[in-house]
């Protein structure tokens, strides 16, 4: 199995476990992996939807649909941008902030459970190795043309 396949599969499964546990523990039915992929792109003071779309590399319409769903769950709200009254920003609600912290706790629990299964030394080595490999992958990504761009 290739490195890319192993990394992708591990990340996907770890994410799915985290989302399922977070959804169950917070009592947020319908929480999906796609929703959780939006949240890291949301600054605590708030972020415009267009900026979230840019950071995620997806369309404003796709982000809008996800934001509608997350807003219906009470995790985020859209409010006037204090720097530009014509624009709106997306920010966490009070319960959304609490949920974010709880979700981070769930991820820590999942990591601890994984360490109990494979050993803390294995997890420490994996983290150290990934900390070396990740910057190299980031550099390769910066050098690569954007998808759909002419070569």
C-alpha positions in Angstrom: 0.0 0.0 0.0 1.3 3.5 -0.9 2.2 6.1 1.7 -0.5 8.4 0.3 -3.1 5.7 0.6 -2.1 4.8 4.2 -2.1 8.4 5.3 -5.4 9.1 3.6 -7.1 6.0 5.0 -5.8 6.6 8.6 -6.8 10.3 8.5 -10.3 9.5 7.1 -11.0 6.7 9.7 -9.6 8.8 12.6 -11.8 11.7 11.5 -14.9 9.4 11.2 -14.4 8.0 14.7 -13.9 11.6 16.1 -17.0 12.9 14.3 -19.2 10.0 15.4 -18.1 10.3 19.0 -18.4 14.0 19.1 -21.9 13.8 17.6 -23.0 11.2 20.1 -21.4 13.0 23.2 -22.7 16.4 22.3 -26.1 15.1 21.2 -25.8 16.7 17.7 -27.5 14.3 15.3 -26.7 14.7 11.7 -23.1 16.0 12.3 -21.0 14.9 9.4 -17.4 14.9 8.5 -18.0 17.6 5.9 -19.3 19.9 8.7 -16.2 19.2 10.8 -14.0 20.1 7.9 -15.4 23.7 7.9 -14.7 24.5 11.6 -10.9 24.7 11.5 -11.2 27.4 8.9 -13.4 29.5 11.1 -11.5 32.1 13.2 -12.7 32.6 16.8 -13.5 36.3 16.1 -15.4 35.3 12.9 -14.7 34.8 9.3 -16.4 35.7 6.1 -17.9 32.8 4.1 -15.9 33.8 1.1 -12.7 33.4 3.1 -13.8 30.0 4.4 -14.5 28.9 0.8 -11.0 30.2 -0.3 -9.3 28.4 2.6 -11.1 25.2 1.9 -10.6 25.4 -1.8 -14.3 24.9 -2.6 -17.1 27.1 -4.0 -18.9 29.7 -2.0 -22.1 27.9 -2.7 -20.8 24.6 -1.3 -19.6 26.4 1.8 -23.0 28.2 2.1 -24.8 24.9 2.2 -22.6 23.5 4.9 -22.9 26.7 6.9 -26.7 26.6 6.6 -26.6 23.1 8.1 -24.2 23.9 10.8 -26.1 27.1 11.7 -29.3 25.0 12.0 -27.5 22.9 14.6 -26.8 26.0 16.6 -23.0 25.7 16.3 -22.5 29.0 14.3 -24.2 32.2 13.6 -24.0 34.8 10.8 -23.7 38.4 12.1 -22.9 41.8 10.5 -19.1 42.3 10.0 -18.1 45.1 12.4 -15.5 46.3 9.8 -18.0 46.4 6.9 -21.7 46.7 7.7 -22.6 45.3 4.2 -20.8 42.0 4.9 -21.5 39.2 7.3 -19.2 37.0 9.3 -19.6 33.5 10.5 -18.7 32.9 14.1 -19.3 30.3 16.8 -22.3 30.6 19.1 -21.8 30.1 22.8 -22.8 26.5 22.5 -20.7 26.2 19.4 -17.6 27.3 21.3 -18.4 24.8 24.1 -18.9 22.1 21.5 -15.6 23.0 19.9 -13.8 22.5 23.2 -15.7 19.3 23.8 -14.8 18.1 20.3 -11.1 18.8 21.0 -11.5 16.7 24.2 -13.0 13.9 22.2 -10.0 14.0 19.8 -7.6 13.8 22.8 -9.6 10.8 24.1 -9.4 9.0 20.7 -5.7 9.6 20.5 -5.2 8.2 24.1 -7.3 5.2 23.1 -5.2 4.7 20.0 -2.0 5.0 22.1 -3.4 2.3 24.5 -3.9 0.0 21.6 -0.6 0.5 19.7 1.7 1.9 22.4 2.6 5.4 23.4 6.1 5.0 21.8 4.5 4.1 18.5 2.3 7.2 18.6 5.3 9.4 19.7 7.4 8.0 16.8 4.6 8.5 14.3 4.1 12.2 15.4 7.8 12.9 15.2 8.1 11.3 11.8 5.0 13.2 10.5 6.4 16.4 11.9 9.5 15.8 9.6 7.5 14.6 6.6 4.7 17.2 6.7 6.8 20.3 5.8 8.2 18.4 2.8 4.7 17.6 1.6 3.6 21.2 2.2 6.6 22.4 0.1 5.6 20.0 -2.7 2.0 21.2 -2.6 3.2 24.8 -2.9 5.3 23.9 -6.0 2.4 22.0 -7.6 0.1 23.8 -10.0 -3.5 24.3 -8.6 -6.0 21.7 -9.8 -7.3 22.7 -13.2 -4.5 25.2 -13.8 -2.7 25.0 -17.1 0.8 23.6 -17.0 
